[in-house]
Amino acid sequence: MSHHHDTDRQLDDLLRSLPRIAAPPGFAARASRSIRTAARPRIRLWLPVATAAAAIIAAILASPVLRDPPPRRDIAALDEEYRRLAAELEALETLRASARPVVYLGSGAQTDFVLDLDRLARRRPARAPRQSPMQAGRALPVRFEKGDQP
Amino acid sequence: MYAETDLLAEPAGCATTDRELLERSRARDEAAFRALVERHQDLVVNYTARMLGCRSRAEDVAQETFVRFYRHLDRYHEQGNLRAYLLRIATNLVRSRERHRRRWRLLLPTVIDDAARRFEPSPQTQMLAAEAHRQLLDAIRRLDLRYRAPLVMREIEGLAYREIGLALGVSEGTVKSRLHRARALIKRALTPYLGGNPT
């Protein structure tokens, strides 16, 4: 009991002897400033938000998506490209029309075998033969060298 | 500190009461609120310093205490409990800070500055006043908040049990119980310095 009393007393002495920490100079003034600052955010808060929104809108408006119609030189370039593509298309159409109808049968070491349907149609008699075209020897393969155009 | 009679109007030349300063502060009298702060700033700063164990953080929390008090001036009705009310705000802020630090400590245990780890116990050394204070403050800081707050309020700030109960939102009986527990924990932590067996 005596020991407990002693330790309690020692603890009390220790606690009471702790130095007090005073507020630093200017503490109250800083608190007042903080209060004034804290009172402002409702007004100021919208300002950076509005500024950011305005910047985003300006960036969108300035973007190529919403820009004015392209300058004339771009249109001229587009016209030129259109004419070129149209010419290529026409060439392809001509090629398609002039291409001989063939059926690719296979290839050997140095030879591609194709069936020329056009020639086959010209040589075919009016009446259908009883024999198959292959048996009658009418399906004449056209020999091509590798790399030849049909 | 302020008896009921202090709250009556004083003749010119006498110190302004808390109630008068509060009334003027509510009317946005900045000078009145500043006077109120100056009157109670040492209490709040000392309390938060003992609670947090770090002076710079303590001053931040003390500042925030008065800012919050100002924001909610209309909620406080002066009945001579201003100290308890201020310490209640300060205790809540300390609690928030500690929760925040605990979360960060889990993520960055090596970064968070822990003042307690600066001081290594040295039972072999003679118990000088400064060393004893350091160990005591370390032991106080390590207490759980529910024990630390009543201990600091009572043993360091000298608040009455009733005031502590108001500040913490608990009964006087709970205050006494927690205070008894706090002292037991502190004595155990300071056993080498209190010269004997742990209680």
Chai-1 contact restraints between the chains, C-beta under 6 A:
chainA,res_idxA,chainB,res_idxB,connection_type,confidence,min_distance_angstrom,max_distance_angstrom,comment,restraint_id
A,H3,B,G196,contact,1.0,0.0,6.0,A-B,restraint_1
A,T7,B,K187,contact,1.0,0.0,6.0,A-B,restraint_2
A,T7,B,L194,contact,1.0,0.0,6.0,A-B,restraint_3
A,Q10,B,L194,contact,1.0,0.0,6.0,A-B,restraint_4
A,L11,B,K187,contact,1.0,0.0,6.0,A-B,restraint_5
A,L14,B,A132,contact,1.0,0.0,6.0,A-B,restraint_6
A,L14,B,L136,contact,1.0,0.0,6.0,A-B,restraint_7
A,L15,B,E155,contact,1.0,0.0,6.0,A-B,restraint_8
A,L18,B,H133,contact,1.0,0.0,6.0,A-B,restraint_9
A,R20,B,N46,contact,1.0,0.0,6.0,A-B,restraint_10
A,I21,B,V45,contact,1.0,0.0,6.0,A-B,restraint_11
A,I21,B,N46,contact,1.0,0.0,6.0,A-B,restraint_12
A,I21,B,A49,contact,1.0,0.0,6.0,A-B,restraint_13
A,A22,B,D42,contact,1.0,0.0,6.0,A-B,restraint_14
A,A23,B,Q41,contact,1.0,0.0,6.0,A-B,restraint_15
A,A23,B,D42,contact,1.0,0.0,6.0,A-B,restraint_16
A,A23,B,V45,contact,1.0,0.0,6.0,A-B,restraint_17
A,F27,B,Q41,contact,1.0,0.0,6.0,A-B,restraint_18
A,A28,B,R34,contact,1.0,0.0,6.0,A-B,restraint_19
A,A28,B,V37,contact,1.0,0.0,6.0,A-B,restraint_20
A,A28,B,E38,contact,1.0,0.0,6.0,A-B,restraint_21
A,A31,B,V37,contact,1.0,0.0,6.0,A-B,restraint_22
A,A31,B,Q63,contact,1.0,0.0,6.0,A-B,restraint_23
A,A31,B,F66,contact,1.0,0.0,6.0,A-B,restraint_24
A,S32,B,E30,contact,1.0,0.0,6.0,A-B,restraint_25
A,S32,B,R34,contact,1.0,0.0,6.0,A-B,restraint_26
A,S34,B,Q63,contact,1.0,0.0,6.0,A-B,restraint_27
A,S34,B,V67,contact,1.0,0.0,6.0,A-B,restraint_28
A,I35,B,V67,contact,1.0,0.0,6.0,A-B,restraint_29
A,I35,B,Y70,contact,1.0,0.0,6.0,A-B,restraint_30
A,A38,B,V67,contact,1.0,0.0,6.0,A-B,restraint_31
